Amino acid sequence: MRQRVVRVALTAALVAVVLLAVPLALAIRSSLYADQRDTLERAALSGAVRVSPDYTTGDPVELPAPPAGGRLGLYDPGQRLRAGTGPRTGDSTVRRALAAEVVRGRSGGDLVVAVPVSHAERVIGVVRASSPASAVRDRWLLAWAALAGVCALALTVAVLVARRQARVLAVPLEDLSRHCQAVTAGDLSARAAPSSIAEIDQVARTHNEMLHSLTELLRHERDFTANASHQLRTPLTGLQLTLEAGLAQDDDTRTRAALEEALTTARRLHGTVEEVLRLSHSRALPRRPAPDTSVPRLLREIEVRWHGMFARDGRRLECATLEAADDVRVPGGPVTEILGVLLDNARVHGHGTVRLMARDLGEAVAFDVTDEGSVGGEAARLFDRGHTGAELGSGIGLSLARDLAVSLGGRLSLTGRHPAAFTLLVPVRQEETGSEGGY
């Protein structure tokens, strides 16, 4: 930024100097030539006044001193030099002056002014004044050199002022950039310092206010996570302990079945809470859960859980694997939550038979969830949190499922509209090698 400010200021100063200096230089040159011609004309007029009509009969002529470095001479009508200095024979300026007019011109590298001398309405001679044009040229070259020096001084001052202003403008912006980088690195206590520039101060104040709001938002989020962790985990743990104690004491078959189903549901809810809390913590520091469940076992558990729900709605759920070995493992908790969201969407918003199929891709496992319904709307907005629509419900489930997939290093995407199809890709680890894959 500093260099840009200096370049802009220097360009503006250079344009101003050129627009001023070029006409001024031409004006100086023209003025010096005009001034020298005026000097020659005054000397010639002064000499013409002193010429007596009797000079033609031998009366001596006393001409004034010529201009500095120049010559002054009197020529008769025959263009012969009669007094003073100059060429022995008159030149073109002398011939034209004999026509009773003052002549200004050049002759042989000299500036020349010829003034006619009249008597009794006729020209009796011409006074010619001249000086070398080189003398005037040396004067305007010297003036141009002085003008160039002034321009160079002006540009130097402009550069110094521009560099100072660039530093004044750049330092607050550089400080603001450093604070932004500190915030990006995780230091939410960084605040931009005020400067002497109102516009930059406004940006700094806005930045600090935004950072304060973000800090408060993150604090509330952390507090909510901590509160949810305490307020949900403790009652759920107590509920599981109570149900387990009831199972140990109750011998009634029907009561035990209800208690076992309730305990299974409580454990499942506890796992869901753990995954949601893990996801909230993983935004600040990603931590992938270890693969702990084989794919066939995961599908069997999901089928047991969801088969009854679909059967009550008069629909079928089919779960199958394609070449997925028992040693291919995935994180059971989060994958179960993601597939649960997809199956629930298929149950509520889809139609016909729902199929869950796992495909072994080597370094990843693809879970395909399809039904006989269709998906409308923009594909890019399907996973937006809060997006609502007839096919999407509240817009939270798919967004949560996508975030869980990302936390695993995988990806959740829509792969078909009619019939509706979603695909979850999850990195896997084979038990005998102990090496993790990635996608």
N, C-alpha and C positions, 0 to 999 in steps of 0.2 A: 504494500500500500504506500509506503514511504516513497518508493521510486516513482509510482504513478502520480502522486501529488507533485513531486519535484518536476516530472516531465510536463505535466499540465501547466504548472506555473511558469516553467521555462519557455514552453511554447507560446503562452500568452504574452510573456515579456518580449520574446523575440519578434512576434508579429507586431507588437506595439512599437518596438524600436525600429523595425524595418519601415513601417508605415510613416514614422516620424523622420527617421534619418535620411531616407532616400530623397524625399522632396526637399529636405533642408540642405542636403549636399548639393543638389542641383541649383537651389536658390543661391547658395554661397558662391558657386562657380559663376553663375550669371551675374550676380551682384559685383563680384570682383572685376569681371570684364567691363561691365557698364561703368563702374567707378573709374577704371583706368582710362576708358574712352572720354569720360567727362573731364578728367585731368588733362588729357591731351587737348581736348577742345578748348578748355580755359586757357591753356598755354598758347594755342594758336590764335585765339581771339585777342589775348593780351599782346601778342606779337603784331597782329594785323592793325591794332590801334596805333602802334608806334611807327608804322610805315608811312613815310611822307611821299606825296606824289612826285617829288623831285628826285627820288632815288634813281629814276631812269636816266637822269642827267649827270649822275655821279655823286649825288648827295649821299653821304654814308647813312647806313641804317643800323640803329642800335636795338637789336632784338633782346627780349628778356632771357634769362637763363632757361635752358630746356628742362623738361621733367627729369627726375632722377633716373639715370641710366638711359635716357632717350635723346632724341635729336630734334632741333627746331631750325627750319630754314625758310628763306624767302625766294620765290621763283617768279620770274618776269613772265609776261604773256608768251614768250618764246620757250618757256619751260626750262630756262637756264637758272642754275642756282646763283643768286646774287648776294646772299648774306646767310650767315648761320651755318648749320651742318645738315647734311643729308645727301642723297644721291645727286651727282652733278647734273643729271637730266631728270626732269619731272616724270613721274610714273602715271598710271591711269587715274589715280585719285586727284593728282594735280590737274590733269586734262579735264576731268569732270568738274572740278572746282572752278575752272576758268569760265564755266557756263553760269556763274553767279549762284552757286549752291554749296552749302556745307556738306562735305563728303566724309563718311566714316567707313572704314574698310580695313582690309589686310593687304599687305604687300611684302612678299619675300620673308615671311615669318615675323613681320612686325605689325603692330596695331597702328593704324594711320588715321589722322584726322586732318583734312585740308580745308582751310577757310579762305574764301576769296577776299581780296582787298579792292574796294571800289572807290572811284572818284569820278565825279561828273557823269554818273549813271553808266560808267563802264568799268570793267575789271582791269586793273593795272598790275595785278600780281596775285600770288597765292602764298599763304603761309602754311607750311606743312609741318605737323608735329607727329613724331613716331616714337615708339618704345618697343622693345622685344616682347613678343607674346610669351616667351618662355618664362619671363619674370612673373607674369600673372599666373601662368600655369604652376610655377613653384609655390606661389602663395595659396592657390586653392588646393593644391595637393597637401600642403602643410595644414590647412584648415580641415581637410578631409581626415587627415591622420588624427588631429585632435578630436574630431567628431567620433571617429572610430574608437578612440580611447575612452571617450565618455560613454559610448554604447557598451563597450566591454565592461566598464565599471558598473553600468546599470544592470547588465546581465549577471555579473558576479553578485551584486547585492540582491538581485531577484532570486538567484540560486540559494544564497545563504538564508534569506527570509523564507523561501519555500521549504528548505530542509528543516528549519525550525518549526514552521507550521505543520509540516508532515510529522515531525516527532510529537508535537502537541496532539495531533489527531490520532496518530498510530498507537501511542502508549496506552491510552484508555482502552482502545479496541483490543490490543494485544493482551492487556490484563483481563478483559472480559473473556477473550478466547481461552486463556489459561484456566480461568474459573470454570468455564464450560467443560474443558477437558478434565478438570478435577472432578466435576459432577459426574461426567461419563465414567470416570474410574471408580465412582462409588462414594466420593466425599460429598455428602449432602449438606455439610456445614459450610461449604465454600460460599462466599458472598462477594459480589463485584463491588469494588470501592468507587466512591463518587469521583468525578473529575471536574474540570473547569469548562466542559462543553455541555451545554444544556441538552442537545439532542442525544448525545451518548449517555448522559446521565439518565435520560428518560428510558433508554434501552436497558441500562443497568438496573434501574428500579423495577422495570417490568420483569426482567430476568430474576431478580431477587424475590419479587412477589410470587412469580410462577414457581420458583424453587421452594419457597415457603409452603405454598399450597400443596405441591407434590410431597414435601416432607410430612405435612400433616396427613395427607391421604395415605401415605405408606405407613405412618404410625398407627392410624386407625385400622388399616388392613392387618398389621402385625398384631394389634390388640385383639381384633376380631378373631384372627387365627388362634391366638393363645386362649382366648375365652372359649372359642368353639372346641378347641382341643380338650380343655379342662371340663367344660360343661357337658360335652357329648361322650367323651371316653369314660368318665367315671360312672354315669348312670348306666351306660351300656355294659360296662364290666360288671356292675352290680346286678343288672338284669340277667346276664349270663350265669353268674354265680347262683342267683336265686333259682333259675330254671334247672341248673344242674343239681342243686340240692333237692328240688322237687322230684326230679327223675330218680334220685337215689332213694327217696322215701315212698313214692307212689307206686303201687303195684297194679293199679287199674290199667288195662290195655288201652282203652280209648283215651284215658287221660295222658298216658305216657306218649301216645302218638301225637297228641296235640302239643304236649310239652316239647317233644323232640323237634316238631316242625317249628315251634316258636323259637327254640334254641338255635336251630339252623338259620332262621330268619335274622335273629339277633346277631349271630356271628357274621352273616353276610352284610348286615347293616354296619357292623363294626369295621369290616374290611372296606366298605364303601367310604366310611368316614376317614379311615386311614389313608386311602388313596387320594381323596379330595384334599386332605391336609398336606399330604406329601406333594401334591401338585402345587399348592399355594407356596410351599417352601422352595420348590424346585425352580421357580422363576428367578430367584436371586442367585442360587447356586445349583445348577443342574446336577442331579444325582440319580442315575438310572438304577432301578431295582434289579437284583440278580435274577436270572431265569431260574425258576424253581419248579415248574410244572411241565410235564410232557404234553405234547399237542393232543394225542388220543385221549389222555385222561381229562384234559381240559374240556374237550368236546363232550365226553360222557357226562361230566358234571353239569355242563350247560344244558344238555338235553334233558337230564333229570329235573333240573330246576324249571325249564321253560315248557316242557312237554305238556304239563297239566294246564297251563294258562292257555296255550293254543287249542288244546282239546276242548276246554270249556267254551271257546268261541267257535267250535266246529271247524277248526282249521288244522292243518298238518305242519309239523316241524321236522325236517330231515337234516341230520348232521352226518357228515362223512369226511374222510381224509383221503388224499391222493398221494400215495408214496411218502407219507410222513412217518419216519421211524420213531420208536419209543424213546430213543436217546435225544431227540430234538426237543429242546426245552425253551420255554418262554416265560416271562414274568406273569404268573397266574392271576394275581390280584388285578392289576390295571387292565390286562387283556380281557379278563372277565367283565370288568366294568364297561369297557368300550363295546364289546359284543352285546352286552346287556342293553345298552342304549340303542344299538342298531336293531336288535330283535324287538325291543319295545316299540320303536318307531314302525317297524314292519307290522307288528300286531295291531297297533292303533290306527295307522294311516295307510297300511298296505292291504293287499287282497290275496286270497288263494293260499297256496302252499308256500311256506317259507323254507329256504334252504340255506344251511350254513356249511360251507365247504372249506377245508384247509388244504393248501398246496405248498409243498416243500420246494423252495426256489434255491436251495443251497445255503446262502448266507442270510436268507430271510424266509419267513413263512407268510403266505398270503391267506387271509381269512376273507372269503366272499360271502356276503349276506344278500340274498336275492328274494324277491317275492313277485307276485303276478300283477302288482299295481304299477303305477307310473309316478314319476317325480316331475313337477313343473317348477316354474320360476327360474331365476338366474343361478347357474351352477356356482358362480363365484360367491354368491351370498348365502348358500345353504348352511355354511359353517359359521356365519356371523352371529355373535352372541346378541340375543334380543330380536333377531329377525323372525317375524311371524308370518304365517301363511297357512293355507288349508293343508298343505302337505308337510309342513315343518313343525307344527305345534308351537311351543313357546320360544323356540330358538335357542334354548340353553343346552339341551342334551347333546346335540351334534357338536356344538362348540366345545363343551366339556370333553367329549370323546376325542375331538381333534387335538385338544391340548394334552390329554393323556397320551395320545399316540406320539406326539412330538416329544414329550418327556421321556418316552422309551427309545427315542432315536428313530422312530418309524414314521408312517404317514397314513392318513385316512383320506380317502377320496371317493367321489362319485364316479363309478365306471359304467353306469347304464341308466337310462331314463325309462325305457319301456322294453322289457320289465325293469323295475327299479333294482339297482345293484350298487352296493358299497363294498369297497375293498380296503382291508387293513393290512398294511405291511409292517412286520415286526422283526427286528434282528434276532437271531437265534444263537444258541450255544450248544454244541454237541457234547454230551457228558464224557465220552471217552477221551477227547482231545483237550477239553478245558479251555478252548479258545473261543473268543467272542467274535461274531460277525458284525457287520454294519451295513446299513442301507443308505 
